[in-house]
Amino acid sequence: MKTYAFKSTIENNKVQIPETFFADMQHMNGKEVRVILLAEDSSEFNEEAFKEFTKYFFHKYSNNIETIKNIVNNTKED
């Protein structure tokens, strides 16, 4: 599993993929992907904190997809 971390905006209910990642992702067109969306609580964005979080998250969970599935399933709203 490959991981990508980037900041984007939601427009017309779609998340824009930055051009820097597009070439690497275009072979995924039409394929299922797993998405983790982190929404800002405020307009302030801390790039360093985001990088540290993604490094920690993917280091800890990238080899255990079942753990990620459980986290997602246990946080779903009914």
N, C-alpha and C positions, 0 to 999 in steps of 0.2 A: 504494500500500500504506500503510495506517495502522498505527501502532505504539502499543502500550499497555505500560506498565511499572508493575507493582504487586507488593506482597508478599502472599502467600497461603499457605494450608496445603493439604495433600493429605489428603482424607478419603474413605474408601471408593474409593480409586483415582481420585478426581476432584479437579481444581483448582477452587477456589471463585473466582468473579469478584466483586470488590467491587461493591456497589450503585452506587457513583459511576460505574462504567463500564457497568453493565448496560444502561441505556437506550440507550447508544450502540452496544452490541453485539447487541441482541436481534434485529436484522434478519439476523444471521449464523447464527441457529439452524439447524442441519442442514447448513451449508456447511463446506467444508474451510477450515482455517486453518493457518498455519505457527506452530509453538510453539518457543520457546527457553526451556528450564527451567534456572535457575541454582540449584543446591542449596547450602545453607549447609554449610560445613565444621565449624562450631561453632554454639553457641546464640547467639553474639554477632552482631548484624546492624548494619552500618554504613550507615545510610541515605544519607549524603552520598556515600560511595564508590559505592554502587549507582546513584545519580542521575548521577554523573559517568561511570560505565561505560556506562549506557544512552544518555546523550547522545553519547558518543564512538562507541559501536557503531552506533547508528542513523544518525548523521551519515556515518560511513564506509561503511556497507553498505546503507543503505536503497534506494539507486538501483541496486544490483547484486545482484539476487536469485540469480544464478548463483554468485557468490562465496559467499553464505550456503549454498546447496545443496552446494557443494563442501566447505565446512567441516563441515557436518553429515554428509555421506556419508563423509568421511575420518576421522571420529571415532566412527563406529558400531562397536559391538562385535559380533563374529560370533557 
